Amino acid sequence: MFGFHFTAETLRDGSPIPPTGEWLLYRGPVVMCEHGLHASPRPFNAFLYAPGCLLHYVELDDVSLQLESTVGGLLDKAVSSRRRILATIDARKLLWYFIYRCFGRSKYADKKGVAKRYVQQFFSAGEQVELFAAPALPADLGTEHRSYVRVAQSFWMALSLALCAAEVQKWKHETAKFFDEMAKEEFELQANYSL
């Protein structure tokens, strides 16, 4: 199975990220969401579990379990005892545009102001001005990967909760498609890798 997996600067257990093409082996019982080497079929699915901003296109071998999403019954993630990285990108730019898109949607759909409160909590006044203005990257993307991905995840969840039930499914589908398309473009630009 081929899929996507986010990491921070190291793996969750603190060990270094293996070089591209090298098989990483997990020795021990494989348990979904607890033990083993995970991946998701789409970048957006992987984003929902991301601990950091490095997005890897990976191959899983010997897939043990697969978990279906509660939305549409599609494959959400899989776990295996073997995984190798085929390509890696720094996803901070992708996450910035994703936050911008969510924020743009929130200005029209978030009647309770939940998403706006998240922006005020997580972004400086200068960054808020940039979000209001145009989808341009901030001058300095910063070095803290975890904060970027946490803000994007929190903001997406807040907006999902703020939308009425009828809009949520459509919004999730549109958002996932946008995220996946942007990730594909970033793999071609940053890693010279076509998905």
Buried (B, 14 or more C-beta within 10 A) or exposed (E): BEBBBBBBEEBEEEEEBBEBEEEBBBEEEBEBEEEBBBBBBBBBBBBBBBBBBBBBBBBBEEBBBBBEBEEEEEBBBBBBBBBBBBBBBBBBBBBBBBBBBBBEBBEEBBEEEBBBEBBEEBBEEEBBEBBEEEEEEBEEBEEEBEEBBBBBBBBBBBBBEBBEEEEBEEBBEEBBEBBBEBBBBBBBEBBEBEB
